[in-house]
């Protein structure tokens, strides 16, 4: 399908014009401000993966579900499989660099008659994962702020209600940054990359250098712990240790999520067809290496395992800081961790809002006409910024009555995001004859890498809905299955009842609007499907 390009593109030159032309080929106007470089695109994913956020947040969970051995070797295994997922995604991203990310890819890689359903299901799982990962990041930040407030004999005693209050404040300020500080986001992005890289490295050096003693290699690489229940009641007493290992890799897999942010930011990135793909792969590789060193640094610096597990601070990482660098040093290291978490949450909302904006632009969410608006002054989808904040806050509320709510939220984030990653990768395998590769491709390794990636995603999608603590009751129930079930019920149910009649997947915005058709009006879907055509593989 040949379209005349908008005047701004026809008159442009260089890489920027090529990016806008590529976006126009996929049927969209350049509405977001395109000013990110490949390093800044990488920085967004690197900041959202944020090993200094994910590892400290779930370190207690990791120590109880497998202990040091599972934390260390689980990280290595998960990193390898995550890289396969990232490579498969990068190849697809290069072919279709747009803010829609996985849900757009699902439509492009399906047969025409199945494209709307594939796009719809993928979009809703990606939305679930995006919201849940923001919850996990910002709630973890609130937890660490609460813990930091107890240092220095302040007399502060954290409670679930105060933590929820801090969580609301964190989300609110992150929302404000994404609302009024959009023109500064690329500067904050640069600061965030250096904060994460230098901060994590400094933290590792500090605790290792100041630790009064160090654990043995046997403790770090071979010690297995089943703390999933009271003594004698953990899962290991009823089943093999394999079960504990399976649920124990959540810490690593949750940390290594969110790299689809590079895809969601492609409409704001120069040379998007390569930059987005490089951003994905670089973010995973650098994070995997840096995260492993952080894990080793923390484990070797443990002074007393029992005291670390039962720390009065509630955070074993904070106890390690206190035992190695003292209270004043611990406060400094906590500031480094909290700062990284805050940056991570801020850019998670940035990515989340772009995905919601793109999905709304194609009519995929309730109230899409309201949410698919870009502020003319700030060039940002401000309405979806606050939608992301609101949904993330709601998802964090179960923590008021559940002792494992945080782990459940991280499970939801991991399952939701990886299923949305897996659907387009699987479609790329099934319909590989119609895939037109972009400048970043894997050659003959493309097919086996994609199969391995899909297999791994299927495995973790099952593993992370399993109970994590024994015995299972109302407080320890892993409610990730509930959240995932709601999304499946809603997306499939609403599709059968209504959406199948009007949702056509990614729409050709330029062609439709040239004919005077409002793409935000689902009642006119037959018109732009008939006259403008839906974005499809044939249109490439």
N, C-alpha and C positions, 0 to 999 in steps of 0.2 A: 504494500500500500504506500503510495507516494503522497506526501503532504507538503504544502507550501509552508516554509518556516516563517515564524514571526519576524517582523522587520528588525527587531533588536538582534536577532541571530544572523540574519542575512548581511547586516552591516558590520557585524563583529569580525574579529580576526583572532588568530592564535588559538591557544588551548581553551580559553573561556568559551569562545564561539563553538568549538567542537563539543564541549560538555553540554551546552545548551541545545545544540543540534541533536545530540544523542538522547537527551531528555525529551525533546520534541518528537523524535522517532518513536519513543515509547508512549507518546500521546499526552505529555504534560507540559505546562508552561513553567518557566523559571520564575518562581515566586519567592523562594527563600534566597537569602544572600549567600553567594558562592565565594567564600574567601579562605577556606581551610586548605592547608597544604597536606601532603601525605603524612608528615610527622604529626601534625595536629589531628588528623583523622585517626592515626594510630593512638595518639594521646587520649582520645575520648574512650576508646575500648580499653586501653591500658588502665585508665583511671577507674573505669567501671568494674573491670576484673579485680583490681586493687587487692593484691595478696595481703597487704597489711590491714585490710578490712575483713576479708573472709576468714583468714586463718585465726586471728585473735578472737573473732566473734564466735567461732565454733570450736575453739581449742579444747574447752572443757568437754564438749560432745565427743571430740576425737579421742581424748584420753580415756573416756569411759567406754567407747565402742571400738575396742581393738587396741588402744594404747599406742605407744611410740612406734611399734613395728608397722601397724596398719597406717598410721599417719605418714610415715616416711615412704614405705613402699607403695601404699595406696596412691600417694601423690605422683610417684613415677609412672605407675600404670595409667592413672587417669589422665595425666599430661600427654602421654603418647596417644591415647584414643581421642582426646580432645583435639589434638593437632590434626588427626585424620578428619574429624568433623570440620575443623576450621579450613583445611585445604579444600574439602569438597564444597563448602560454602563459598570460599573465595573464588572458586572457578565459576560458580553460578552468579555471584555478585558482579564479576567482571563482565558477564554477558548482559546483565540487567541491573545497572547501577541506579537505583531509585530509592527514595525514602521508605517505600512500602516494604522493602526487604523481603523476608521469607514469604509473606502472603502474596506479594506480587509475583515472586518467582514461581510459586505453586501454580498460579494461573498460566504463566508463560510456558511451563513445562508439562502441562496437561494437554490431553486432547480437547478440542474446542468445546465439546458437549459436557465435559467434566470440569472444565476450568473454574466456573463460578463456585461450585461446591468445594473444590480443593482450596481455592482462595479463601473462602468463608471460614472453613474449619481451621486452616493454618493461621489466619488472622486472629481468631479468637484465642487460640492457644498462645500465640505470641503476645497478645494483649495481657492475658493472665500472667504469663511469665514476667513480662515487663513490670507489671504492677507489683507482683510478689517480690521481685528482686529489689525494687525500690524500698519495699517494706523491710526486707531483711537488712539492707544496708543502713537505712536511716534509723531503724529501731535498734540495730546494733550500736550505732553512734550514740543514741540516747542512753543505752545501757552503760556504755563506757563513760559518758558524761556523769551519770549517776555515781558510778564507781569512783571517778576522779574527785567528785565532791566530798567523798568520805576521807580522802587523804589530808593530812595536816591537822588532825584532831578538830575538824570542823563541827563534829556532832551531828552531821547530816546522816539520816538513815533512809536509804532508798526503799520505796514501796512500789507496787505495781501502778498505783494511781499517779505518783509523782513521775515515774518513768514515762507513762503515757502522756503526761503533760509536757515533759521535755521532748518527747517524740513529736508531738504536735508543733512545738516551737521550731524544732529542727526542720520539719517539712515546710512550715510556713516561710521560714527564711530562705530555704532552698527554692521555693516557689517564687519568692520575690526576686531572687537573683536571676532566675530564668525569665522573669517578666520584664524587669527594668534594667537588668544588666546584660542583656543579650549581646550588645556591642562589645562587652568586656569578656564574654565567654571564651573567646579564643585566647585572650591573655591569661585568664584563669586556667585554661587548659594547659598552657605552657607551664604555669606555676605548679599545677597539679602533677604533671609528669616529673618535674624535678623534685617536688615534695615527696612523691612516692619512691623515686629511685634513690635519692640521697637520704631521705628519712629512713627508709627500710635498711639501707646499708649501714647507716650510722647506728641504728638500733641494734643490729646484729653485732657490730663491733663492740658497742658499749657493754652489752650484757655478757659477751664472751670474755672481754678483757677484765671486767670488774667482778666476775663470779668468783666467790671464795674457793669453790671447787667445781669440777666438771664431772658429769655422768660418764660412765664407760661406754665404749662403742657397743658392747653387748646390750646394755640398757636401751640405747637409742634405736638400734637396728633389729633387736630380737625380742624385746619385752612385749608380751601380749596381755591385755587387760580386758576383762569382761565386767564392766561396771554398769550394765544395763538394767540392774535391779538390785534389791537388797541382797546381802551376802547369801549365796546359795540359791538365789531366785533369778539370776540373770539368764539371758537366752542361752548362754553357753552351757548351762546345767541341763537344759532340755533338748537342745539340738547341738549340732556340731558348731565349731568355732567359725565355720564358713559363713553362717548366717550373720554373725557379728561383724565379720570382715565386709560382707556385702553392704550392710547398713552403715558401716563405719567410713566408707569412702565418700559419704555425703559431703564431708568437710572439703575435700579436694574438688569434687565435682561442682559444688555450689560456688566455690571461689572462682573456678575457671568457667564462668558464664558471663554473658553480657557482651561478648565480642561482636554480636550482630549490630552493635552501635555503629561500627564503621560503615555498615551497609545503610543504616538509617540516616547517616550524615552525608551520604554521597551527593545529594542534591545541593549540599553546601561546601563540597570539596572540589578542588581543581583536579583535572585529569582523573575523574572519578572511576573510570573503568579499570585503572590500575591501582590508584591510591586506596580505594576501599578494600580491595583484595589484599594488598600489602599490609594495610592496617590490621586486618583480621589475623593474618598469619604472624606478623610481628608481635602483636599484643599477646597472643597465646604463648609464643616462644619465650619472650622476655619474662612474662609473668611466671611461666613454669620454672625457669631457672632461678629467678629471684625468690620465688615462693619456697623452693626446696632449701635454699640457704637459710631463709627465715625459720623454717621448721627445724632444721638442724641446730640453729643458734638457740632457739627456745628450749629444745629438748636437752641439749648438752648443758644448759644453764640451770636446769631444775636442781634445787638444793635438797628438798625433801618432798618426795612424791605425795605422801599423804597430806602434808600441809598445803601443798599446791592444789590438790583436788578438793580439799575442804576449806579453802581460803575464806576468811571472813569478808573479803572484798567481793566474793562471788565470781571473780574472774581469775583463773589460774595465771593468765598472762600478766595481770597486775601484780600478783604475788611473786612471780619470777622477777619482775622489775624491782620490787621492794627488797627481795633477797639478794639481788646482785648490785644495784646502784644506789640503794637507800631511798628514803622517802622523797627527798628533793629531786634526785635523779629520776625516780619513778614518775613524778609529776611532769617532768620534761618529756619523758618517753610517752606518757599518756597523751600529752598535747600533740605529739607527732602522730600517734595512732588516730586520735579524734579528728585532727585536721585532715588526714587522709580519708577517713570515713565520710567526713563532711563533703569534701571534693567529690568523692565517689558517688554519694547520694545526689549531689547537685547535677552531675552529668548523667546519672541514671534517669533523672526526671527529664533532662534534655532529650535523651534518646527515646524515652517513653512517649513524650509529647509529640515527637516527630512521627513515631509509628502510628499513634492515634490520629494525628492530623491526616496522614496518608490514607488510613483506613476510612476515616470519615469522608475524605475527599471522594472516595469511591462508593460512599453510601453504606459502609459496613457496620456502623454503630448507631444506636438510638440517638436521635438529636443530631444527626450528621450534618444537617444544614447549618446548625449553630456552631458546631465544633470545627468544621472544615473552613475556618477563616484564619487568614494571616494578617496580623496587625500591620497596617500600612506604615506606621511610624517605626516600629521596632523590627519589622520583617521577621516576626516569630509567631508561631501558633499559640498565643497566650491562653486561649480557652482550654486547650488540651493540656497545657501545663498544670492548670488548677484541677482539671479532671484527674490527672495522674496523681496529684497530691491527695485529693479527696479519697480516691479508691484505695490508695496505699494506706492511708490512716485507718480506714474501715477494716482493712485486712489485718491490721495490727491489734485491733481491739480484743480478739480472743485471748491475748496474753494476760488479760485481767483475771482469767479463771483457769488458765492451763499452764502447767509447769514445762510443757514441751512445745508451746506455741511457736517459739522462735525457730526451733528445728523444723517444725511443720511448715512454716512460712518459707524457709529455705528449700524444703522439698518441693513445694508448690512452684517456686521460682525455677528450680532446676528442671522439673518435669515439663512445665509449660513452655519454657524456652526451647528445650531440646526437642520436644515433639514438633514445635514449629520449625526447628532447623531440619528435622528428619524428613518431614513430608516432601519439601521440594527436592531434597537429595534423593529420596526414594523415587520420585517421579522422574528425576533426571536419569535414573537407572532403567526404569520401566520403559520410558519413551526416549531412549538415548538417540534414536534415529533422527529426531527433530531438533536436537539441541545444537544451537549455533554458538560456538564458544567465543569468548572475548579474548582480549590480549593476554590475560592471565589464564593459563590452562595447564593441566597435568599430563597431557599426552596419553601414552598407553597406560599410565597408572590411574587415570581418571576413574575407570570402572571399578577396579578392586578397592580403591580408597573409598569410593562412595558406598560400596556394599559393606565394608568394615564399619564405616561411620553409622550407617542405618542399624546394623546389628547391635552396636554398642548403645545407641539411643534406645532401642527397644528394651535392652537389658536394664538400663538405669530407670526407665519409665516404670518398670514393674518393681524394681528394688526399693525405690524411695517412697512408695505408698505403704510399705510394710511397717508394722509396729516397731518402734525403736526402743521402747522401754517395757520391762516386764515387772509386775503384772500390768495389764492394760485396763484402765478405768477411764472415767470421764475427764480426769486431769492429765492422763498420760496418752490419751488417744491421739494417734497421728491423723489429724483432720485434713491432711493434704488430699486424701481420697475424696473427701466431701467437696472441697473446692474444685478439684479436677472433674468430679462427677457433675457438679453444677454447670460447669462450662460445656461439658459434653451434652448434657440434657438440654441446656439452653440453645447451643449452636445447632445441634441436630434437630431438636424440636421446633425451634423457630424457623429453621430452614424448610422443614416439611410443611409447616402451617402457612408461612408467609414469604420468607425471603427468597425461596426458589422462583417465585413469580416475578420478582423485580431486581434481585441482586444479580448483576452480570459480571461481577469481578472488576478488575481494573478497567476503567473507561478511558476512551480517547478524548481527553478534555479539550484539546485544541480543535480537533475536527468537529466535535459536538458544538462547542461555543461559536465556531465560525458559522454554523447553521442556525444560531439563535436558540440552541437547546440548553436548558439549565441542567447540568450534570448532577446538581445537588438534589434534583427532584426525582425520587425513585419512580413516580407514576409515569415519567417520560422515558423510562429505561428502554421500552421498545423502539422509541424514536432514535436514540443515539446508537442503539444496537443495530438498527436497520440502516440509518443514513450515514453515521460516522464510523460505525464498526467498533467493536471492543478490541482493546489492545490484545494482540494474539501473536503466536509464533509466525503466522503468515505475514503479519504486518512488518516483521523484521526484514 
